[in-house]
Amino acid sequence: MGKLALAAKITHVPSMYLSELDGPHKGCRQAAIDGHHEIGRRCRALGVDTIVVFDTHWLVNSEYHINCGAQFQGVYTSNELPHFIKNMPYAYPGNPVLGHLIADVANEMGIASRAHSNTSLGLEYGTLVPMRYMNADQHFKVVGVSGWCVWHDLPTSARFGLAVRRAIEERYDGTVAIFASGSLSHHFANNGTAPEFMHKVWDPFLEQVDHRVVELWTQGDWATFYKMLPLYNEKCWGEGGMHDTAMLLGAMGAEHYTAPAEIITPYFGSSGTGQINVIFPVTPLPTA
């Protein structure tokens, strides 16, 4: 029925918004913004109607949650970094049908999930930042998924990602892209050191592990990465517990996925964290 047309791990660093504004950091994240423009362009070329974002800024304590309101609109200021993102207007259509289909399939697979369509839930900046550059004209419908899953395990999140894929391909009448919106290593710059680390990773260990991870991705060695993901998350302070990455990889076949990733925006440091825009080529799921 439906089609998963594009999958990507993307950055959402708030300095992208800061990069637009006049001041000392104007233009500092143009490469990341250009990467989002390119991913958005590819989604349009592939006929995508809806983007599903696994958002590491939406924290939940129980179950998996899908924000699928019919319309999202507001003015957003980050409560985490209000000096980076403030008074940012947004407006995007939602997709209640797809959101409920995802919840239905996940629950049938034994993964407790809830779709929220009649809701005042807003979108978090892990979704709002990329949509600003990919979807300014409201071309795509948007579905948000909680990606900061505090008391969940990564294998279940991978299975949730598989449920998303199955809902799209088996029950949805349309074309979808899915994004894992979060960093690689995520040790934020300690208080008082943020200016020093504006364009750097917190520690050489974190940066070197990130580079090795990206190398595995571009080699298509997902079996190795899937095995190392839990400890990578633990030792490198994964953003949102790296549940967004587990979901994305689960949608691609988890340890059975073999396609080499395509880097769109090369790895860069931002406020101590490691960032990238990279496409995971969509291949058929393993039959066994």
C-alpha positions as CSV (number, residue, x, y, z in Angstrom):
1,M,0.0,0.0,0.0
2,G,2.1,2.8,1.3
3,K,5.8,3.6,0.7
4,L,8.7,4.5,3.0
5,A,10.7,6.7,0.6
6,L,13.4,8.2,2.7
7,A,15.0,7.7,6.1
8,A,17.6,9.9,7.7
9,K,19.4,10.8,11.0
10,I,19.4,14.5,11.2
11,T,20.7,17.3,13.4
12,H,18.4,19.9,15.1
13,V,21.0,22.0,16.9
14,P,19.4,25.3,18.0
15,S,22.4,27.2,16.7
16,M,20.9,26.6,13.2
17,Y,18.2,29.1,14.1
18,L,20.8,31.4,15.7
19,S,22.7,31.1,12.4
20,E,19.9,33.0,10.6
21,L,20.1,36.0,12.9
22,D,22.4,39.0,12.7
23,G,25.2,38.8,15.1
24,P,28.5,37.0,15.7
25,H,27.1,33.5,14.8
26,K,25.3,34.5,11.6
27,G,25.9,31.8,9.0
28,C,27.7,29.4,11.4
29,R,25.4,26.5,10.6
30,Q,24.8,27.1,6.9
31,A,26.1,23.6,6.1
32,A,23.6,22.0,8.3
33,I,20.8,24.2,7.0
34,D,21.8,23.3,3.4
35,G,21.7,19.7,4.4
36,H,18.1,20.0,5.6
37,H,17.2,21.8,2.3
38,E,18.7,18.9,0.3
39,I,16.9,16.3,2.4
40,G,13.6,18.3,1.9
41,R,14.3,18.5,-1.8
42,R,14.7,14.8,-2.1
43,C,11.5,14.2,-0.1
44,R,9.6,16.3,-2.6
45,A,11.2,14.5,-5.6
46,L,10.2,11.2,-4.1
47,G,6.6,12.3,-3.6
48,V,6.6,12.3,0.2
49,D,3.4,13.5,1.7
50,T,4.2,13.1,5.4
51,I,7.3,13.3,7.6
52,V,7.5,11.3,10.8
53,V,10.1,12.6,13.3
54,F,11.5,10.6,16.2
55,D,12.1,13.6,18.4
56,T,14.7,13.3,21.2
57,H,13.3,16.5,22.8
58,W,9.9,14.9,23.6
59,L,10.4,13.2,26.9
60,V,8.0,10.4,28.0
61,N,8.2,8.1,31.1
62,S,5.8,5.3,30.0
63,E,4.7,3.8,26.7
64,Y,5.4,5.2,23.2
65,H,3.5,8.3,22.1
66,I,2.6,9.8,18.7
67,N,1.6,13.4,18.3
68,C,-0.7,13.4,15.3
69,G,-2.9,16.4,15.7
70,A,-4.6,17.7,12.5
71,Q,-2.7,21.0,12.7
72,F,0.2,22.4,14.6
73,Q,0.6,26.2,15.0
74,G,2.2,28.5,17.5
75,V,5.2,30.6,18.5
76,Y,8.0,28.6,20.1
77,T,10.6,29.5,22.7
78,S,12.9,26.7,23.9
79,N,12.7,26.3,27.7
80,E,16.1,24.6,27.5
81,L,17.9,27.3,25.5
82,P,15.7,30.4,25.4
83,H,18.6,32.5,24.3
84,F,19.0,30.4,21.2
85,I,15.5,29.8,20.1
86,K,12.9,32.4,21.0
87,N,9.6,33.6,19.5
88,M,9.9,31.2,16.5
89,P,6.6,31.0,14.6
90,Y,5.6,27.7,13.1
91,A,2.6,26.2,11.3
92,Y,2.4,22.6,9.8
93,P,-0.4,20.3,8.9
94,G,-0.6,17.0,10.8
95,N,-1.7,13.5,9.8
96,P,-4.0,11.8,12.3
97,V,-4.7,8.9,10.1
98,L,-1.0,7.8,9.9
99,G,-0.5,8.5,13.6
100,H,-3.3,6.1,14.6
101,L,-2.2,3.5,12.1
102,I,1.3,3.5,13.7
103,A,-0.2,3.1,17.2
104,D,-2.5,0.3,16.0
105,V,0.4,-1.7,14.5
106,A,2.7,-1.1,17.5
107,N,0.0,-2.3,20.0
108,E,-0.7,-5.4,17.9
109,M,3.1,-6.1,18.1
110,G,2.9,-5.9,21.9
111,I,4.5,-2.4,22.1
112,A,2.2,-0.2,24.3
113,S,1.6,3.0,22.3
114,R,-0.8,5.8,22.1
115,A,-1.7,8.2,19.3
116,H,-2.8,11.7,20.3
117,S,-4.9,13.5,17.7
118,N,-7.4,15.4,19.8
119,T,-4.7,17.2,21.8
120,S,-3.1,20.5,22.7
121,L,0.4,18.8,22.5
122,G,2.8,21.0,20.6
123,L,5.8,20.0,18.6
124,E,9.3,20.0,20.2
125,Y,12.3,21.7,18.7
126,G,13.8,18.4,17.5
127,T,10.9,18.6,15.0
128,L,10.5,22.3,14.6
129,V,14.1,23.1,13.7
130,P,14.3,20.7,10.7
131,M,10.8,21.5,9.6
132,R,11.8,25.2,9.5
133,Y,14.2,24.4,6.7
134,M,12.5,21.5,5.0
135,N,8.8,22.5,5.2
136,A,8.5,26.2,5.4
137,D,5.7,26.1,2.8
138,Q,3.8,23.4,4.7
139,H,4.2,21.0,1.8
140,F,4.5,18.0,4.1
141,K,2.2,16.8,6.9
142,V,4.1,16.2,10.2
143,V,3.8,13.4,12.8
144,G,5.9,13.7,16.0
145,V,7.0,10.6,17.9
146,S,8.4,10.7,21.5
147,G,12.1,9.9,21.1
148,W,13.4,10.7,24.6
149,C,12.2,7.4,26.3
150,V,13.5,7.5,29.8
151,W,12.5,4.1,31.2
152,H,12.4,2.2,27.9
153,D,15.0,-0.2,26.4
154,L,16.6,0.2,23.0
155,P,15.5,-3.2,21.5
156,T,11.8,-2.3,22.1
157,S,12.4,1.1,20.5
158,A,13.9,-0.7,17.5
159,R,10.7,-2.9,17.4
160,F,8.6,0.3,17.6
161,G,10.5,1.6,14.5
162,L,9.7,-1.6,12.7
163,A,6.0,-1.0,13.6
164,V,6.2,2.4,12.0
165,R,7.6,0.8,8.8
166,R,4.9,-1.8,8.8
167,A,2.1,0.8,9.4
168,I,3.4,2.8,6.4
169,E,3.9,-0.1,4.0
170,E,0.9,-2.3,5.0
171,R,-1.8,0.1,6.0
172,Y,-1.1,3.7,4.8
173,D,-2.1,5.0,1.5
174,G,0.7,7.4,0.8
175,T,4.5,8.1,0.8
176,V,6.4,8.8,4.0
177,A,9.9,9.9,5.2
178,I,11.1,9.1,8.7
179,F,13.8,11.1,10.6
180,A,15.7,10.3,13.7
181,S,16.3,13.8,15.1
182,G,19.2,13.8,17.5
183,S,22.9,14.0,17.9
184,L,25.7,11.4,18.0
185,S,27.6,11.9,21.2
186,H,25.8,14.4,23.4
187,H,27.9,15.7,26.2
188,F,26.8,19.3,26.2
189,A,29.3,21.9,27.2
190,N,29.5,22.4,30.9
191,N,28.0,25.6,32.3
192,G,30.3,28.5,31.7
193,T,32.1,26.9,28.8
194,A,29.5,27.1,26.1
195,P,31.2,29.8,24.0
196,E,34.5,27.8,23.9
197,F,32.7,24.8,22.6
198,M,30.3,26.4,20.2
199,H,31.9,24.5,17.3
200,K,33.7,21.7,19.2
201,V,33.0,18.3,20.6
202,W,33.4,18.0,24.4
203,D,36.2,15.4,24.5
204,P,38.5,13.7,21.9
205,F,37.2,10.3,23.1
206,L,33.7,11.3,22.1
207,E,34.7,12.7,18.8
208,Q,36.8,9.6,17.9
209,V,34.0,7.2,18.8
210,D,31.6,9.3,16.7
211,H,33.9,9.1,13.7
212,R,34.1,5.4,14.0
213,V,30.3,5.1,14.2
214,V,30.0,7.2,11.0
215,E,32.6,5.0,9.4
216,L,30.5,1.9,10.3
217,W,27.4,3.6,8.9
218,T,29.1,4.5,5.6
219,Q,30.4,0.9,5.3
220,G,27.0,-0.5,5.9
221,D,28.2,-2.4,8.9
222,W,24.9,-2.1,10.8
223,A,25.3,-5.5,12.5
224,T,28.4,-4.2,14.4
225,F,26.7,-0.8,15.2
226,Y,23.5,-2.4,16.4
227,K,25.5,-4.5,18.9
228,M,27.5,-1.5,20.2
229,L,24.5,0.9,20.4
230,P,23.7,0.3,24.1
231,L,27.2,0.9,25.3
232,Y,27.8,3.7,22.8
233,N,24.7,5.4,24.2
234,E,25.8,4.9,27.8
235,K,29.5,6.0,27.4
236,C,28.9,8.9,25.0
237,W,25.8,10.4,26.6
238,G,23.4,9.6,23.8
239,E,20.8,12.3,23.3
240,G,17.4,11.0,24.5
241,G,19.0,7.7,25.2
242,M,19.5,7.3,21.4
243,H,16.0,5.9,21.1
244,D,15.5,7.9,17.9
245,T,18.5,6.0,16.4
246,A,17.1,2.7,17.6
247,M,13.7,3.4,16.1
248,L,15.2,4.5,12.8
249,L,17.5,1.4,12.6
250,G,14.6,-0.8,13.6
251,A,12.6,0.5,10.7
252,M,15.4,-0.4,8.3
253,G,15.9,-4.0,9.5
254,A,18.1,-3.5,12.6
255,E,21.1,-5.7,12.6
256,H,20.1,-7.2,9.2
257,Y,20.3,-3.8,7.4
258,T,23.3,-3.6,5.1
259,A,23.0,-0.5,3.0
260,P,25.9,2.1,3.2
261,A,24.7,5.4,4.6
262,E,25.0,8.6,2.5
263,I,26.5,11.7,4.3
264,I,24.6,14.9,3.4
265,T,26.2,17.2,6.0
266,P,29.6,16.1,7.3
267,Y,30.1,15.5,11.0
268,F,30.6,18.7,13.0
269,G,30.8,19.7,16.7
270,S,28.2,22.0,18.2
271,S,28.2,23.1,21.9
272,G,30.1,20.0,22.8
273,T,28.0,17.5,20.9
274,G,28.6,15.6,17.7
275,Q,26.2,16.3,14.8
276,I,25.5,15.1,11.3
277,N,22.9,14.8,8.5
278,V,23.0,11.4,6.9
279,I,20.6,9.4,4.8
280,F,19.9,5.7,5.4
281,P,18.9,4.2,2.0
282,V,15.6,2.4,2.1
283,T,15.9,-1.3,1.2
284,P,13.4,-4.1,1.5
285,L,13.0,-5.6,5.0
286,P,14.4,-9.1,5.5
287,T,11.7,-11.7,4.9
288,A,12.9,-14.0,7.7
